[in-house]
Each structure stands twice: as structure tokens, then as C-alpha cells.
């Protein structure tokens, strides 16, 4: 009897071991780049962008006015986060901010509802963010978040220009808290722009790990958002070399006026090291790839695009 029971148990174990494991045969999760760098595209997208996304597998990308490509980009890099911006000729910051947000929604809602592959939508680009304007803008963004949420969409709030908002004036930052709270509740993110010249680490303090232009976002989080439990996900939605980004006299335009493609990619890698060290950052989109629409000295193509993709490739 003991031998029979042993034989039955052995047969059962053998049968169980022979059953294919669902875990063993499950498809592997798609792997995106460990880099947090990516690109901000121009209004007309070519194979330069699709080739870059297919090779580099970025975590994030920003589209300007050209959203037909969004679904294809998600096929090329499953899991990629897409930010969309619609260019607005006018960005009024007067009158009732709620009414202005409704006007914005009336201008853009058909496009936003059409392109569901876009994950987050920007509103105003580089708005006035001084102490007098911030309460108005905060109310505008708060209502814009709610309009998007009602439609099942999510917002990128802020989109402040390089050197903004003013982290030296607490009341200015605190005035934007209602918009941040609304965005956090609705699954939105914060957008900032960071540039420097003549190199990416200008005005960066290695002793503190923060900067006044690049790495400035760390001051905002350390001094304000982290202590108040407002650690909203962050995207640097424009970044790079810009000859007009400091108080010094402009000495050029984009990176092409300052350095070689190889040197620019090396400096972008330095900036990537900042983003990768902070788990609240989704990534940063380099201005600009495809259709420079007048910003030719910023254009990332050719050797620069190839070297960047080679660095990012999983």
C-alpha cells in the first residue's frame, strides 16, 4: 500500500510538472529606455521622429499641433507617454479666469477629444507667472483641469518658461497651490522649461545639486512641493541650449551656435543624470526635432539625433 501511494504521488507530481506554466510563457513586458530624455517635435513630423522613437524607445514625447502620429508612436514604443500642445496665437490673461478657461476649451476641445492617444494636454505656453499674475493663472489652470477631467482627459499645468516660477518668493509659489492640488486629484502633471547657455550646467551648483536654470525644478520641489506633500509628477517639456536663457547678452540661438553634436549629446547626458535621480520626473523633451519652423539652430537631426538615439537605446 505504501508503495502504491508513493507511485500515485510521483505520477501526480510528474503530471503537474509537465503542465506548461502560464508565467513561463507570458510575453515579456516591453522595455523602454532607462534614459528620461526625449524630444519635442515640430508641427510637421517626418521619419526622423518615428525612426528616433523606434530606436531610442523614449518614455515620453511631446507633440506640437501634429497628433495623427500619436497612435503610431505608441505602437513603436508601447508605454510611451505623449504630451500634446496646440499652438495658440493669443493667450489672454485678463478678465474672469474661469471664463477664459472655458474659451480655451471651446477653441481646442474637438481636437483633444479626437486624439485620445495623447496622455496629457498643455494649455497656455510660458504664461506670465509673476506675483501679480499667478493667482489669476492658478484659477485658470484649476478650471482647465476640471474641464479636461470631465472629458476623461488629463492636464499638464504650468508650462512656465526658463527661470520661472520665482522660487525666491513663497507667496508666488503658494498662489499656484490650488492648481497643483487640482491637477494631482485629476491625475495631471506639472510642466516646466529649462534651458541654459553656453552649456547645460551653467548656473548649476554641484555642492547643492540644484541650479538657477537647469536643475531649478529641484529648488521648487525641495523648498515647496515636497514639504507640503504636493509631489506632482513633473515633465520638463522644453529643454536644451538657448542663447537667450540667461541675463547675459544673447550670444547665439540653439545648441548649433555653441557646440558640436557630440558635445551637445554629452551635455544632455549630464542633464539626464539629474532627471533619473529624481523619481517624480517623467522625463524631459529636448527642443526640437522635425520642422524647426524658424528655430533651426535648435534642431536635433542627423548626427545629433543618431547619437542621442544610440545613447538612449534599451
N, C-alpha and C positions, 0 to 999 in steps of 0.2 A: 504493500500500500504506500509506504514512504517513497519507494522508487517511482510509483505511478504519479504521485503528487508532484514529485520533482520533475518528471518528464513533462507533465502538463504545464508547470510553471515555466520551464525552459522554453517550451513551444510558444507560450504566450509572450514571453519576453522577446523571442525571435521575431514573432509577428509584429509586435509593436515597433521594434527597431527597423523593420522593413517598410513601415508606413512613411511615405515622403513627408518631410517637415515643411509646413507652410512657411515657417520663418526662414528655413534654408533656401526656399525657392522664391521668396518675396523679392520684388525688384529693388535694387539699391536706390536709396534716396539720391536725388540729383544734387550734385556738388557745385555750388557757386564759388567764386573767388574768395580767398581769405582776405584779400585787399578790400578796403572800403572806398577806393577811388572809382570813379566812373566819369561819364561825360554829360554835358548839357548840349543838346542838339540845336541846330538852326531850324528855320521854318521849312526847309526842303531837305528831306532825308534821302541819302543815296546808299549804295553798297558799302561805303566807308563805315557807316554806323552799324549796319547789320553784320558786316564781317567782324567788326570790333566786338560786338556783343556776343556773337557766336564763338569767338576765340577767347576773349577775356572773361566771359561769364560774370559780369558785374552784379553786385547785389542790388543796384539802384541805377536809374537813368532818368534824366529829365528831358521832356519833350516840349518844344515851343511851337504851338499852332499847327503841328502836324501829328495827328493822332491815329491816322489809319494804320500806322505801323505798329501800334501798341500790342495788338494780338500776336503778330508775328514775333515781336521781341520776347513775349512770354513763352512762345514755342521754342525759340532759340535758347532761352535761359530760364527754364522753369523755376519759379520762386522769385524772380526779379521784381523789385518794387518800382513802379512807374509814377513819376510826378509830372503833372501837366500844368502848363501855364498858357493862358490865352492873352495875347498882346492887347492892351487897352490904350488907345490914344489919349484918353482922358481918365484921370483918377481923382475925381473931386473929393475934397476933404473939408467941405463946409456943409451947413445945414444939419438936418437930423441924420445921425449916423445909421439909424435903423432904416430910414427911408433910402439912404444911399446904398445900403447893403441889398435892399430889395431891387433897386435899379440895377445893381451889378448882376443879381440873379436873373433879372429879365433879359439882360444882354447875353448871358452865357449859358443859360440852362439847357437849351436844345443841344448844344454841343456836349455838355457834360453828361447829359442823360444818354446820348448816343454812344459815348466811348466808355463803357463800363470797365474796360481793361485797365484804365488809368486808376491808380490806387488813391492818389491824393491830388487835390486841386489847389493851386495858388489863387490868390485874389489880386490885390494891388502889389506892384513890384517896387521895392525900395521907396516906401512911403516916407513922408515927413514923420520923424519919430522924436522930435524934441519935446521938452517938458510940457509945452502948451498943447501940442498936437496929440500926445499919447493917449489921454483919456478919450478923446473922440475916436481915435483909431481902435482902441481897445473895444469900445462899444460896437463899432463897425464890424470888427472881426468876430466878436461874440455872436452877433446876429447872423453873420455869414456862416459860421459853424453850424448854427441851428438850421438854417435853410438847406445846407448840404445834408445834414443828418436826416432831415425829413424825407429827402430823396434817396436815402441809403448811400450817400457819398461822404467822403472824409476830406478834411481841410488841411492844407499847410498854412499855418498862421505866421504872421510876422513878415518874413521875406525882407528883412532890414538890410540896408546897404552896409558896405565895409565900414567898420568903426562904430557901428550902431547895434543896439541901443546904448545909451550912455550909462555905462555901469558905475560911473562915479557919482551918480545922482539917484539915491534909493527911491525917491518919490516917482521918478520917471519909470523905473522898472516896476514898481508896485502898482502903478496905474494900469499896467498891462496884465496883471494877475487875473482879472476876470476872463480875459480872452484865453489865457493859458488853461484856467480851470475848465472852461467850456470845451476846449479842444481835447484835454485829457479825458473828460467824461464821454466825448463822442468818438474817441479813438483817433484823434488827429495828431499832427506833429508840428514842430516848430521849424521854420526855415530861416537861415542866416546866410549872409555872403561874407567871404573872407578872401582878401587879396593882399599882396604886398609888392614892393619893388625896392631895389633892383633884384632881390632874391626872396624866396618864400619865407625865410626865417627872420626877415627884418623886424626889428622891434619885439623880438621874442626873447624872453628871459629864461635861460636854461636853469637858473637856480630855483625858479618857482614853477617852471613847466607851463607858463602862461605867456600870452603876448597881447599887445595892444591892437594888432591887426590880424595876423594868423595866430590861432590858439586863443583868441579873445573869448570865444564861446566858453572856455573853461572858467573865466572870471565870472561870467553870468551864472553858470551852474554852481560854482563853489560859494559865491557870495550871496546868491538869492534863491535859486531854484532848489538846490539840494536841502538847505536848512529849512525851507518851508514845505518840503515834501511835494514839490512840483517838478519832478524829474521827467519831463515830457520828452519823448523820442525826438531826436534832432537830425535834420538833414542840412548840410552845407550846400545850398542849391546853386551857388556860383562860387568858384574859387580859381586861383591862379596868380599869375604875374600881371599887374596893371600899373602902368607908369603914373596913373593919377590917383593911386590909393593912399598916398601919404601926404603930409602937409608940405613936403618939399616940392619944388617946381617940377612939373611933369617933364620927364626926360625921354619918354617913349610911350608906346602903347602896350601891346601884349608881350608875351614871352619872346617872340621872334625878334623884338627890338633889343633884347638884352643877352640872349644866350643861345647855345646850340640845343638841338632836340635832346641829345643825350644828357646834357646838364639839366635841362628842364625836367626830364623824367626822374633824374636823381633827386631833385628838389621836391618833386611830387611824392616820391617815396618817403621823404622825411615827413611831409605833411600826413601821409597815410599812417605813419607810426603814431601820430597823435590820435587820429580817429580810431585806430584799432585798440588803443589803450583805454578808450572810454566806451563802456558798454551801452551807454544811452545814445550813441551815434549810429544812425542807419548807414551813413556814407556821405560822400561829397562829390558833386558833379562839376567837372572841370569845364570852364567856359573857353572853348567852344569847338564842337565837331560838326562838320557839314554846313554848307551855306552860311558863310560868315556875315552876310547882309551888312557889310561895311566894317566888320571887326576882323579884318584879315590878319592882323598881327597876333591875334589870339588863337588862330586856327590850329587845331590838333589834327594833323593828317600825315600821310607819308611815313617817314622815319619815326616821327614822334608817336603817331598812332600805333605803329608796329611795335616799337619798343615798350610802350605802355601796355599793350595787349600781352606781350611776352612776359612782362613782369607780373601781370595780374593772372595769367592763365593758371587754372587749378592744377 
